Amino acid sequence: MQVAVVALVAAAIGVLLGLLSPVTIPIGFARYTAVALLAGLDSIFGAFKAYIAGSYEPRVFVTGLVTNMALAGGLTFVGDKIGVDLSIAAIVAFGVRIFNNLASIRRHYL
């Protein structure tokens, strides 16, 4: 349980630093940032679900995080080049996975 508390505190500090940071993202990269953020959240919630189940592997988390973010960004980039909004596919896929992971986490604690 201590790991979960540390993770939540670190996430809260990260969000606070991000909100207070003077860094701005150019509008051209906004879609890439959005799908990368969703992919990251999917990996984080998946890791938390695996931690609860006792099957968490750091290597799987890191490779999944990088792969998901690269795939989401790549789909968005290819979609921009061919004139099709493929970022919607990434948004739907990662959104569904996030809600499924949250549902599993909620069921575990209830």
C-alpha positions as CSV (number, residue, x, y, z in Angstrom):
1,M,0.0,0.0,0.0
2,Q,3.0,2.3,0.6
3,V,3.9,2.1,-3.1
4,A,0.4,3.3,-4.1
5,V,0.6,6.2,-1.7
6,V,4.0,7.2,-3.1
7,A,2.8,6.9,-6.6
8,L,-0.3,9.1,-5.9
9,V,1.9,11.7,-4.2
10,A,4.3,11.7,-7.1
11,A,1.5,12.0,-9.6
12,A,0.0,15.0,-7.7
13,I,3.4,16.7,-7.5
14,G,3.8,16.1,-11.3
15,V,0.4,17.6,-12.1
16,L,1.1,20.6,-9.9
17,L,4.5,21.2,-11.5
18,G,3.0,20.8,-14.9
19,L,0.3,23.4,-14.2
20,L,2.7,25.8,-12.7
21,S,5.3,25.4,-15.4
22,P,5.7,28.2,-18.0
23,V,6.2,25.7,-20.8
24,T,3.6,25.9,-23.5
25,I,2.9,23.3,-26.2
26,P,2.5,24.7,-29.7
27,I,-0.9,24.2,-31.2
28,G,0.5,22.0,-34.0
29,F,1.6,19.4,-31.4
30,A,-1.6,19.5,-29.3
31,R,-3.1,16.4,-30.9
32,Y,0.1,14.5,-30.5
33,T,0.3,15.5,-26.8
34,A,-3.3,14.5,-26.2
35,V,-2.9,11.0,-27.6
36,A,0.4,10.5,-25.9
37,L,-1.1,11.6,-22.6
38,L,-4.0,9.1,-23.1
39,A,-1.5,6.3,-23.9
40,G,0.5,7.2,-20.8
41,L,-2.6,7.2,-18.6
42,D,-3.6,3.8,-20.1
43,S,-0.2,2.4,-19.2
44,I,-0.3,3.9,-15.7
45,F,-3.8,2.5,-14.9
46,G,-2.8,-0.9,-16.4
47,A,0.3,-0.9,-14.2
48,F,-1.8,-0.1,-11.1
49,K,-4.2,-2.9,-12.0
50,A,-1.3,-5.3,-12.4
51,Y,0.1,-4.2,-9.1
52,I,-3.2,-4.9,-7.4
53,A,-3.3,-8.3,-9.0
54,G,0.3,-9.0,-7.9
55,S,1.6,-9.4,-11.5
56,Y,3.3,-6.0,-11.9
57,E,6.6,-6.1,-13.9
58,P,8.5,-2.8,-14.3
59,R,9.9,-3.9,-17.7
60,V,6.5,-4.5,-19.1
61,F,5.3,-1.2,-17.8
62,V,8.1,0.8,-19.3
63,T,8.0,-1.0,-22.7
64,G,4.2,-0.7,-22.8
65,L,4.4,3.0,-21.9
66,V,6.9,3.8,-24.7
67,T,5.3,1.5,-27.2
68,N,1.8,2.9,-26.6
69,M,2.9,6.5,-26.8
70,A,4.9,5.9,-30.0
71,L,2.0,4.0,-31.6
72,A,-0.5,6.7,-30.7
73,G,1.8,9.5,-32.0
74,G,2.6,7.5,-35.1
75,L,-1.1,6.9,-35.9
76,T,-1.8,10.6,-35.4
77,F,1.2,11.5,-37.6
78,V,0.2,9.1,-40.4
79,G,-3.4,10.3,-40.2
80,D,-2.2,13.9,-40.6
81,K,-0.2,13.0,-43.7
82,I,-3.0,11.1,-45.4
83,G,-5.7,13.5,-44.4
84,V,-7.6,11.1,-42.1
85,D,-8.1,11.7,-38.4
86,L,-6.5,8.5,-37.1
87,S,-6.1,10.0,-33.7
88,I,-9.7,9.2,-33.0
89,A,-8.8,5.5,-33.2
90,A,-6.1,6.0,-30.5
91,I,-8.5,8.1,-28.4
92,V,-11.2,5.5,-28.5
93,A,-8.9,2.5,-27.9
94,F,-7.0,4.0,-25.0
95,G,-10.2,5.5,-23.6
96,V,-11.9,2.2,-23.5
97,R,-8.8,0.5,-21.9
98,I,-8.6,3.3,-19.3
99,F,-12.3,2.8,-18.3
100,N,-11.8,-1.0,-18.2
101,N,-8.8,-0.7,-16.0
102,L,-10.5,1.8,-13.7
103,A,-13.5,-0.6,-13.5
104,S,-11.3,-3.4,-12.5
105,I,-9.5,-1.3,-9.8
106,R,-12.9,-0.1,-8.5
107,R,-14.2,-3.7,-8.3
108,H,-11.0,-4.8,-6.4
109,Y,-11.5,-2.2,-3.7
110,L,-15.3,-2.7,-3.4
